[in-house]
Amino acid sequence: MRHIFAALGVSVLLAAAFTPPASAQHSPGVHAAAVQTQGTLRIDGAWARATPPGGKVGGAFVTLANTGDAPDRLVSAASPVADRIELHTHIRDGDVMRMREVEGGIPLPPGDTIKLQPGGFHIMLLGLKQALAAGSSFPLTLTFEKAGSVQVDVPVEAIGSMGPAGQAGMHPQ
């Protein structure tokens, strides 16, 4: 029961209105993530939601396409903005949706595209060192089982955002 209230508390915090101080904005106006490749993987559309002041939990999202003939797997992520980062998904537990850490990483089948997004697979940023301010960005290193590591720049969108402009209509995997 405590987990339900904790999840609800995080949801309320993430949905709260927030105007970041100018000092918290690292690179104002950043809203377009670059497309990158790592081996046969295409990494596109990285973004995160802003957090309220004092918030210690955030989420990051990205689209991963495996253009190769062999499976790969996102096994971890790291960033200087958080003490710990976990790969998560949402699961239905009766009538309640719960977040759970993904054991063994997120599979990337050959020829498939996986969208990490609200309500599905996502990257949990735990123990944030400061609030994520809309308009700023931060580095995130994604580590894949076969393709190795790649660093992406993650633009921060508004609290409650469902993604950067042009990503409307996405559905959880």
Beta strands, then each sheet from edge to edge (+ up, - down):
strand 1: 36-38
strand 2: 41-49
strand 3: 57-66
strand 4: 72-78
strand 5: 82-93
strand 6: 96-101
strand 7: 106-108
strand 8: 113-116
strand 9: 122-128
strand 10: 137-144
strand 11: 148-157
sheet 1: 1+ 2- 3+ 8-
sheet 2: 1+ 2- 11- 10+ 4- 7+
sheet 3: 1+ 2- 3+ 9- 5+ 6-
end
